[in-house]
């Protein structure tokens, strides 16, 4: 589900099919103790949810895109925050009538 949402976000914000923006390339650019999440457009929701779940995260510019990244080892909190963010994103997307 998260991968589908990420793909939707990437398509919406014009970087689908862009080799430089592939998630694998993003992960290669991250420090080893971080994981990547959503690109610009989704990151405001992720920031809000991560804050509410006390997730340690940063906003990083990677390969000319803005990403929300978080310290590894927070799986349960990150998973819950992402579920809530995915739901909120789908609601926002739906409300746009697209």
C-alpha positions in Angstrom: 0.0 0.0 0.0 2.8 2.5 0.9 4.6 1.7 -2.3 1.4 2.5 -4.3 1.0 5.8 -2.4 4.6 6.7 -3.0 4.2 5.9 -6.7 1.1 8.1 -6.8 2.9 10.9 -5.1 5.8 10.6 -7.5 3.5 10.6 -10.5 1.6 13.6 -9.2 4.7 15.6 -8.7 6.3 14.9 -12.0 9.1 12.5 -11.1 7.7 9.2 -12.2 10.0 7.4 -14.6 12.8 9.8 -13.7 15.7 7.5 -13.0 17.3 10.0 -10.6 14.2 10.0 -8.4 13.8 6.2 -8.1 13.5 5.0 -4.5 16.6 2.8 -4.8 18.7 5.8 -5.9 17.3 7.9 -3.0 18.2 5.1 -0.5 21.8 5.0 -1.9 22.1 8.7 -1.0 20.9 8.3 2.6 23.2 7.8 5.6 23.1 4.1 6.7 21.0 4.8 9.8 18.1 6.5 7.8 15.2 5.3 5.7 13.5 7.4 3.0 9.8 8.1 2.8 7.7 10.5 0.8 8.8 13.3 -1.6 7.7 16.9 -1.6 3.9 17.2 -1.6 3.5 14.4 0.9 6.1 15.5 3.4 3.9 18.0 5.2 1.5 15.3 6.2 4.4 13.0 7.2 6.0 15.7 9.3 2.7 16.2 11.2 2.2 12.5 11.8 5.8 11.8 12.7 5.7 14.6 15.3 2.5 13.2 16.8 4.2 9.8 17.1 7.5 11.1 18.4 9.4 9.8 15.4 13.0 11.1 15.0 13.1 12.4 11.4 14.7 15.0 9.1 13.8 16.7 5.9 16.6 16.2 3.4 17.2 17.4 -0.1 18.3 14.3 -2.1 18.9 14.3 -5.8 17.1 17.6 -6.2 13.9 16.4 -4.4 12.7 17.0 -0.8 12.3 13.8 1.2 11.1 13.0 4.7 13.7 10.6 6.2 13.7 8.9 9.6 16.2 7.1 11.8 16.0 3.4 11.6 14.8 1.3 14.6 11.5 3.2 15.0 9.5 0.7 13.0 6.3 0.6 15.1 6.0 4.4 15.4 6.9 4.9 11.7 4.4 2.3 10.6 1.5 3.9 12.5 2.4 7.4 11.3 2.6 6.2 7.7 -0.8 4.5 8.0 -2.3 7.7 9.2 -0.5 9.8 6.6 -1.6 7.4 3.8 -5.2 7.7 4.9 -5.0 11.5 5.1 -3.3 11.7 1.7 -6.0 9.5 0.1 -8.7 11.7 1.7 -7.0 14.9 0.4 -6.5 13.4 -3.0 -10.1 12.3 -3.1 -11.3 15.7 -2.1 -9.5 17.3 -5.1 -11.9 15.3 -7.3 -9.0 13.5 -9.1 
